[in-house]
Amino acid sequence: MTALSRLSPPFAPGTVWLVGAGPGDPGLLTIHALNALAAADVIVYDALVDPAVLSFARESAELEFAGKRGGRPSAAQRDICERLIQLARQGKRVLRLKGGDPFIFGRGGEEALALSEADIPFRIIPGVSSGLASLAIHGVPATVRKTNHAVILATGHPAPDAQLEWASLARTGAPIVLYMAVSSLPSIVQGLMEGGLSGDTPALAVHGATTAKENVVEGTLASLPKLAEDGLIRSPAIVAIGAIAAFRSAIANHLLEFASEAAQ
C-alpha cells in the first residue's frame, strides 16, 4: 500500500463511488479520485471525462461510456442508474466518474437517490468544479469583494419541465456562471437584457478548460450569440457574465499559463 492510498477509505466490492474528475487536467484530481481509479473493477464515465484521467485506471478495469451530450444520442439517466445498481449487485467495485463535481449539474444527486432506494452502499467524492476552475485558471475569480458578494451558477440546459427566469436572475446584480449553455445563448442573453442587464456587460467563455483543446473568448453579453454562431464559443464551455469577467485583463500580463504535460 502506498502512502497516498492509505489516505483513502477502502473501496469495497459491491459498492459505488460517485467521483468528480475535475475539469480535465489529471493534476486536478483529488487523491481519493486517483485511488478510486486504481482500485475500481468497472468505471462508468461521462463524455466530459478527459482520456488522460482514464489513463490512471488499473489495466484490468472495465471502461463503460455513459456520456450525455446535448443534441446527440445519449444514455438515458434511468438506464445509467440501473446499470450502476446491476454492477454493484454483481459484487463489482463500481466507479461512476463525472467531469467536474458530481453534484453540480452532474446528476449525481439522481444517482445517489437511485442507489439509496436500491440499498446499494455508495460514497461521494467531490471534484473540482469545472465552472469555477475554468474561470480561476484564467484569472477570473468567482467573487471579488469590490464587485460581488454572491455568484449564480446556472445551467443553460434545464430539465424539460423546468424553466429559468433569466430576467429575475439579471435583477439580482450577481455575476452568472453558465454551464451547458452554448446552444441556448440567444434566449439567455435576451432574457438577461429584458431583466435590465446591459449589453455591454463583460462576458467570457472558456472551452475545454485545462485540456489541449482549451480556448478563451472575451466579449460582452450582447456579443455572445454571434460569437457562438461564428463557432468562436464551442461546447463544452463555461460562460461567465458580469463584472468578474473583466478581471482577467487586469492581471493577464503576469498570469502564468495553466498547463501540464498530461493535458497536452
N, C-alpha and C positions, 0 to 999 in steps of 0.2 A: 504493500500500500504506500503510495506517495504522500508527501506532506500535504499537497493540495487535496488529494482525495479524502484525507482524514477530516477536512473541514466540512464535508457534506454528509448528510444522513444517508443510510444505506438505501439503495434502490431495490426494493423487494419485488420478487416475482408476483404477478397478479395485480400490480398497481400501475397507476398512470401518473406521469408528471406533466403538468401543463407549464411549458417553459417559454420564456421570451428570449428570442435570439438577437435582440437589438436591431439597429438599423441596417446592418450589413457587414461591416468590418468585423472579423472574428476577434479582434483585440478588444471589442466592447462586450464580449460575452462575460457573464458572471462565472465565478468559479463553480458554483452549483450547476450551471448550464453545461460547462465543459465536462464535469464529472458525470452528468446525466448522459451526454453524448457517448462517453467512453463505456458506459455500463448498459445502455438500452439494448434490448433484443429487437425492438421494432421502433422506427422513427417515422411518425406520420407528420409530414411537414407541409408548410404553406408555400404559395408562389413567391412570397417576398423573402423567403429564407435564402441567403446568398449561398452558392455552391461551396464557397470557401469555408463556410460554417460546417457544412455536412462532411467536410474532409476530416473532421475530428471524431467522426463516428468510428466505432470499432469495426474491423473488417467484416466480421460475421453478421453485423446488424442488417436487418431488412429495412429498406427505404421505401416508404409509400407516399406518393404525392397526393395531396388533398387540397390543392390550391383553389382559391376563389378569386376570380378577376372579373370586374365589371364588364358586361357586354360580351363575355366569352363563355364557352361551355365550362361549367364549374361543378364541383361536387356539391350535392345538397347538404346543408348543415345537419339535417336529421341523419343522413347516411354516415356522415363523419362521426357523429356521436355514437351511433350503433356500432361502427367499426371499432372505436376505442373500447367499448364495452365488450365486444366479441373477443378482441385480442387479450384483454385483461383476464377474461374468463378462461382463456387458454393457458393461463399462467405466465404470460409474457411480461417483461418489463417494458412498458409502453411509454415512449416519449412523444408527446404532442408538442411539436416545435412550431412556434409562430414568430413572424417578424415583429420587431419592436417589443411591446409589452402585451401579454395575452389578455389583459383586462382593459386595454384602451383601444376600443374599436377592433378588437381581435376575436370577438365572440367567445372568449374564454369563459365568460360567465354562463353562457348557454351550455357549454360543455361540462363545466363544473356541476351545474344543476342536473344534467343528464346522468353523470357519473354517480352523484349522490343518490338520485332516485333509484339507480340500479344497484346500490350498495357496493360500489367499487371504491376502494380506498384510493385517494389521489393526493398529490402535493402540488402546490402552486409556486413556481419560481419566477418572480418578476423579472422583466428585462428592461434595458434602456429604451425608453420611449422614442420611437422614430420621429415623432412630431417635434419633441423638444431637442433631441440630439441633432437632427438635421439642421436646425437653426443655430444651436450653440456652437457647433464646429466652424460655422462661418461668421461667428462674432455677433449673433443675434440672440440676446437674452430674452427669455420669456417674460421677465419682469425687470423693470428699471425704476428705481424709486422716484426719479424725477418725472416719469411719464405714466406709469401704470402700477397699480397695486393688485391687479387681477388680470387674468388672461382666460380667454374662452377657447376650449378645444371642441371642434365641431366636425361632423362628417358630412361630406357632400353626397353621400350615398346612404341615406337613411332607410329604415325598413319600409316595405311597401305601404304599410298602414300608418306611417308616421310622416310628419311634415314639420320642418323647422321654420320658425318665424324670423327670417333674416332681418327684417326691418326692426324687430324688437331687439335683436342682438346688437344691431348697429347703434341703437339708442343707449346702450349701456356705456359706450365710450371705451370699452376694453378692447385691446387687440384680439384678433381672432386668428387661430391656427387651424387650418383646414386639412383634413385627411380625405383621401379618395374623392377629390372634388374637381379634377381637371375637366371632365365631360360636362359638369354642371356649372361651370364658371359663369356663363351668360346669365342664368337665372339667379345665381347667388349674388353677383355684382348688382343686378337690377334691384334685388330685394334690399341689399345693404344701402344703396343710394336712395331708395324710397324711404329708408329709415333715417336719412339725413347725413349719411357718411359721404364726404366729399370725394369726387372722382380723382382728386389729387392726393388722396391718402396713400402713403408709401405702401408698397407691396413687394414681396419677394417670394420666389418659388425655388425649391431645391428638388431636383430629380436624382434618384439613385444615390442618396447620400451615403458617403463613406465607401462607395464601391468604385470600380474602374469606369462606370458609366455616369458618374456624378456630373451634374451641370447646375449652375446657379443663374437665375434670371432675375434682375431687379426691374421694377416698373412702378406703376401706380394702380390703384383699384380699377380705374376706368380702362386701363390698357390690358388687363388680364385676359379678357375673352379673345382679343385679337392675337395676343402672344400665344395662346393655346391653339387658336385656329391656324396660325402660321407654323405650328409644330415646335415652337421655342420652349413651351411648357409641355412636358410629356409625363404620362403616368409611368411608374408611381411617383408622385410628387407631394411634397408638403408645401402649403402656401400660407404665408404669414401676411396679415393685413393690419396696418396700424403703425403707431409711432415706433415700435420696436424694429420694424423692417428697415428703418433709415439708420439704425445704429451701426450697421456694418461699415458704411462708408467712412465713419468717424475713426475707425480703428484698422481699416484694411491694410494700410501701409506697413503695419507692424505685426499683423496676424500671420503666424506660420501656417502653411497649408497642412490640412489634416490628411495624412496618407500613411499607409503601411504597405510593405511589400506583398502581404497577403491579399490586399484589396486591389492590387494592380493586375 
